[in-house]
Amino acid sequence: METIVSVFPEAPTKTEAHISSIVWFRNNLRLLDNPPLREAAERGPLLPVFVGEHPGKQPPEGARQWWQARSLKRLDHSLSRRGAPLLFLRGDPATLLPDLATRLKADKILAMEAIDPDGRRTQSRLQGALSGKPVELHLFPAGYLISPADLPAERRSPWKVFTPFWQRAQSHLPPPLPLPAPDRLDGIPFPRTETPDDWGWEPENPDWATEMRGFWDPGEEGAWRRLHAFLEKRLENYRVRRDFLEEDTSSLLSPHLANGEISIRSVWWAIKESTAPDKDREKFLSELGWREFSAHLMWHHPDLASERLHKERPEIRWREDPFSLLAWQKGRTGIPLVDAGMRQLRRLGFLPNRVRMVAASFLVKNLLIDWRKGREWFADNLVDHDPANNAASWQWISGYGADAAPWFRIFNPVLQGEKFDPEGRYVKTYLPELHGLSPRYIHCPWTAPAALLDSAGIGEQSPYRNPIVDLGLSRKRALQAWGSGTLPQESLS
């Protein structure tokens, strides 16, 4: 669909003269603790706006867009109940918003600051487009406990190791208390030409979001329900149980945080004020610290998604292997824990942290496929995709990032499965073809007697008899590659 700049519907002239603020919603799809919305409500008449940028401008984020479309509908409902429906536009914010502000005689555009390079470039272009106009762009600090730009002011360079970063960050805490949601908004009537239903963000053929609809509850109310459930059922023993896969021990808050349906300040205060043991609360807060650290890295290294952070380490020549990449993407490598995770990703748009690390390590270390290809696949399939978290995590697993695992650390998916999914319940949830295997063989089916595999229905052509790569040999190959910076001559198939 074309940019809407020249086809804005006519709004009543009498209201155009009285608007004070345009609230540009970005990754802050909520009413509670929303600084731009709160200030606009206090200033007077306002117009909430969300701009869906043109398809193809950014890397595809199918699962995230599916989530966002549903979240936006619920945000629109909440805003409408308070008197200010959300205006949906599609195109370039740097063109649309100045034109809209001029038409409505608004003197401020209020928004949350972005920390990713695309968002920052859009902000810069918008600021340039407003130059010479009687409209101010007021950007509030991004949705973090500490502004990513603040900490390096205390030292000569940004942090590249998590522990000292988090120790220093905690000296800036606690964060301010969350702002209350406005009870009423003085909105203006403005006709809408489209909604997210018109943007193609809901999959049709194939409809890959069937299970997501039943599992997730996008929106601000869903975020608070998820937080309360975590506080009541999962925070206690979180420190010990967080990596185990036989039951759901994740907070499941990450997609709500990624879309700004709940603020990090709200989560921080809820955790600090809970009755859970101190060790569990501190462990969870340290996980939030990694989110802060990733934002810090992307702010100071805008090319984090594409260029290795530690450039002094020679980068290996990655293997071009479309067959193995596709097998990894579809969960058909023959390595049960990896495949279960990749199928969960396609079905729910989510992976527990432990499985994310194992699956990523397998792609980068055992298959020697470029970490950027994994980053792109996760970006398209994660409902909680966050550009900073995703890039920093893939850099970490590759050995080129901040606080990175040593290059010689390679996760063994068999040992990881035996430790964190000892009965194989997680694997069997996503790999029904392995239901007939006992815990002894569930994480390494290729070691089982042929007769047992036959009786379990695992045929001769199954990848679980012959995985796409030998774990031991591929580990040796990875160690050689990272040690020398080049791929060894022999090929593993």
N, C-alpha and C positions, 0 to 999 in steps of 0.2 A: 504494500500500500504506500502511496506517495506521502511525503512529508506534509503535515497539516498546516504549515505556515500560512499558505494563501487561502485556506478554506476553513478558517475558524468560523463557527456559526455566530450569528449576530446575538449579542447579549444585550439586555435592557440598558439603554443609555444612562438612566438614572442611577443604576448600581455601579456602572463603570467609574463614575466620578468619586466613589467613596471607599474603594478598596485600599487597604494599607499594605498588605503583605501577600506574597505568593509563597506557600510552603512547598518546597520541592522535596518530595519523598524519594529516598534512595534505599539504602539498606537500613531503614529505621521504620519498619511497617508496624507501628504500634501507637497507642495513645499515652501510655504510662511512661514516664521518664523520657520524654521526647522534647529536648530543648528547643528546636525550631518551632514546633507546634505550640509549645507553651508560650514562647515569646510572642508569636503571632497572635495568639488568643488574647493576650494582654494588650496588644497594640490596637486591636479593632477588627474591622471586616477583613476577611482573608479568603483565599482560594487555595485549597490543597490540590497539588498536581503530581502525577506520576508520568514520567516519560519513558516509554519503551523504545529503546534505540533500534535502529534498523538491523534486521537479521544480517549476519555475515560481518558486522562491524567488529565483533569480538568473537573469540573461539566459542564454538557451540557449547551450551550448558543446558542440555535438554531436560535433565531431571530437576535441576535448579529452577528452570523456567516453569516446569509443571507446578512445582511447589509455589513459586512466586505468584502465578496466576490465581491460585486458590487463596493465598494469603491476601492478595490485593482485593479480592471480592469481600473478604471478611473485614478488611480495613475500611473499605468503602461503606459497608453496612454500619460500622461503628461510627464513622465520621458523619454519615447521613443522619443517624439518630441524634447527633449533637448539633445538627444544623448546617453542616458543610460537606456535601458530597464530594467525592474525589473526581477530579477531571483527568481523564486518560488521554494522553497524546502519544504519538509515535513519530520519531524522527531524531533530529539532532538537538539536544537540550540547549546548546550554545546559540542556536538560531530560534528555536521555538520560545524559549523563556523570555528573551529580551522583547520579542514581538508581542507576547502576551502581556508583559509588564507595561509596555507602551500603551497598548489598547486599554488596559484597565487602570492606567495612571497609578500603578503600584510603585511605592518608593523603596521597597525591600524585597529581595528574594532570599529566603531563609532555608538553609539546608545543612545536613551533616557533611563534614569533610570526608573525602575518600582517601585511602592510603595506597591503593593499587595504581599502577602507571596509567591505565586507560582512564580511570576516574579522575586522576589528577590532571591529565591532559584536557579532559572535558571541562573541568573547573577553570583551567587557565584560559581556554578558548572562550568560555562564558564571560569571564572577567574582562577579556579583551573586547568582546562584543558590547559590553555595558559601558566601556570607556566613553566618556562624554555625555552619557545619558544620566538623567536624574534618578537612577536606580542603583541601590547598593546591594552587592552580593555579600551576605553575612554567612560565613561558614563556621559552624560549631565544631569543637573537637570531635574527631572520629570516635566510634563507640568502643573505647577501651578503658581500662582502669587508669592507665597513664598514657598521655599523648606520646605516640612513637617518636616524636621529634624532641621530647623534653630531656630524656636521660643523657644523651651524648653531650649536652651543654655542660655537664659536670666532668667531662673527660675529653681527651683529644680525638678519640675515634669511637664509632659505634661498637657495641659489644658483639662478640662472636662466640661467646661461651655462655650457656644458659645460667649456670649456678651463680656466678657473680652478678649477672644481669638481674636475676630474680631477687637476690639479696638486696641489691640497691633499689629495685623497684618497690619492694615492700616498705622501704623507708618513706615512700610517698603515700602509703595507705594509712587509714582507710579512705576510700573514695567518698565524695559527697553523697548524701542520701538521695535516693531517686526522687525525681519531681512527680507530683501528682498529675493525673490526667485532667485535662480541662473538662468541667461539667457541661459547658455549653460553648458552641462556636458560632461566631457571627459570619456565616457564609453568605455567598452571593449566588443567585441563580445563574447558571451558565450551562447552556445546552451541550450535551455530549454527542459526539459522532460515532464513538466506538468504545468498546471495553476490552479487557484481556481475552474475552471469548472470541474476538475477531483476529487475534494475533497468532493463532495456530500453536499455542503453547500446550494445548491438551492433546496428547497423542491419539491418533485414530487407527491408522493401519500401517504397522501393527500397533495395537494398544498395549504398550509395555508397562503401563502404570496401574494395572488391575490390582495387584497386591499392595501397591503403595497406598491406594485409596483406602484400603481396609486397615492399614497399619498406622498411617500417619494422620495427624490432625493439624494441618497448617493454620497459622493465625495466632493472634495474641492470646486468645483464651486457651487454645491448645498448648501454647508455650507454658502458661501458668499451671495448667493441669499436669503437664509433664514434670515441671519443677516440683510441685507438691508430691507427686508420686515418688520421685527420686528421694526427696527428704524423708518420706514416710517408710519406704521399702528398701532402698538401695544404698543410701549414704552410709549407714552403719555397716562396718566391715568392708567398705569400699577399698581401703588400702590393700587388703588381702585378696579380695575376690575380683578385683577389676579386670584381671587378665583372663579369668576362666570363662569358658565358652559354653558350658553345659546349661547355663541359665543366663538370662539377659541381665548383665550387671552394669551395662553402660547407662549413663544418665539420659541419653537420647535427646539432650538439649542442643546439640551442635547445629542442626538445621534451623532451629528457632533463633539461635544466636547469629548464624550466618545471614539470616534474612532480617535481623533486627526486630523480631517480634517480641523479644524481651531484652532488656538492657543488661550488659555485663555488671553494672552497678547493682541492679536488682538481684541478680544471681549471687553476687559476692555477699551482699548483706543477708540474704536468705540462708546461705551456708554458714556464715559467721554466727548467726543468731540461732542456729538449729541446736538440738540437744545431742547430736551425734558425738562420738568420741573425738577428741582433739586430733588424733592421728589421721582419722578418716577425713575430717574437714580440711586439714592442712594438705593432705595428699590431693584431694580434689581441687583445691585452690591452686596448687602447684601445676596441675594440668591446665587450668585457666592461664597460668603463667606462661606456658608454652605458646598459647594463642597470642599473648602480649609480645613474646619474643619474636614470633614469626612476623607480626606487624612491624616491629622494630627493624627487622632485617629488610623487609620489602620497602619500607620508607627510605632507608639509607642505601639500598641496593635495588633500584627499580627494575633491573634486568634479572632479578632473582629467578623468574620462571624460565629463563632461556640460557643464562650464562652461569657456569659454575662459580661459586663464591670464592673458593680457594684456587685462584688461577695459577698459583705456583705449582700445583700438582698437575702433572701432565695428564691430559684426558686420553683415555684409551680410544682406539678406533672401534666404534660399536659395530656389532654384527647387523647386517641387513637380512632379516629372516621373517618375511611376512607370514609364513605358515605358523611358526612358533608364536609370533605376536598374536595372531588370530586365536590360536588355541588357548593362550593365556586370557585373552579378552572374553572368550566364550566359556571358560571354565572346563577345558577339555585337555589339560596337560597330562593327566594321569597321576598327578600328585594331589591326594584327596583334600588336604587342608587348603591348598591354593585354589583348587577348583570350587570347593564349597564357598569360599569367600567371594570368588568372582561371580558365582551364580547368585549369591545373596545380593551383591552389588547391583546386578541387573534386575532383580526382583523387588528389592526394597530401597535401592538408591543409598545404601548405607553399609558400612563394615565396622565391626569392633576394631579398636586401635591395634590390638595384637595381630589380628588377621591382616590389617592393612600393611603392617610392617613385614609380615611373612610373605604376602603376595608380591609386594614391591621388591623385596630382596630377591625373590625367585626370578623376577623379570630382569633385574639389573645384574645380579651376580651369576645366577645359574644359566640364564639365557644370553647374557651380555648384550641386551637390547637397551638402547638409549633411554635413560630415565625420563627424558622429555616426552617420549611416546606414552609412558605410563602416566605422567602428569596430565597429559591431554585426555587420556581415557577416563581418569578419575574426574577431571573437570566436567566432562560430559555426562557422567553417570551418578555423581554424588548429589543427593539433595542438600547436603551440608557443605557444598563446595565453597571454599573460601580461598581466594587467590594466594594470599600470603601463607596460610597454613599448608596448602597443597604444595606450593613451590618449595617451601622450607623443608617439608617432610621428605619430598623426593630427593632434594639435595642431601639431606641427612643420610638417607638410606644408601645413596650412591657413594658416600664418602667424600664428596666435594663441598658439602655445606658447612654451616656453622655448627659447632658442638657435635660434629659428625662422628658417627660410629667409625672406628678405624676401618680403613679400606679392606682389611683382612677379616672383618667380622661378616660372616654369612649365616643367616638364619637357616637352620635345618628344619624344614617343614614337618618331617616325621617326628623328631624330638619335641618340637613345639606342640604338635598335635597330641602326642602321648602325655605331655605335661599339663596342657590346658584344656584338653578335650579327651580325657582318659577313656571314657566309655564310648566315645564316637558319636555322641548325640548331636553335636553341632554339624558334623560332617553328614550324618544320615538325614538331617533336616533338609539339606540342599542337594544331596546326591542319593536319591532313592535307589539307584542301581546298586548301591553298596549295602543295602539293608541286611543282606544275608551274611555279612561278615561279622566275625567276633571282634571285640576290642583288640585282641592280639594282632590282627591283620588290618584293621580298619584304616590305619594311617600309612600302611605299606603293603597294599594288596599284592603287588608283584612278587613278594616273598612267600606267599601262601602256596601250598601244594596245588597243582593243577586240578586235581579232583575236587578240592574244596572250592576252587573258583568256578569250576563247572557246576557244582551243586548250588552255588550262590547265584547262578545266572550271569556270570561275568565271562563273556565269550572270548574267543581267540582274538577278535579284532578290537576288543576293548582297550582303551589307553591305560586301564588299571592293571593290565598284564604287562604292557610295554609303554611306560611313560615316554614323553617326547625327549627326555634328557635323563642321563644317569646322574643322580645327585652327587655321588662321590667324585666322579670324573669331572663333572662340570664345576665343582668346587675347586679342584686343582687347576682347571683351566682359568678360572677367575683369579686365583691367587697369582698365577703367572702373568695374566694380562695386567692386573693392577700393579704388580711389581715392576714390570718392564715398560708399561705404557703402550704395549702393542699386543695384538691378538696372537696366540700361539698358532703355529702352522696347522696343527691337526684340527680336524672338524669333528664335532659331536653331532650326531643325528639321531 
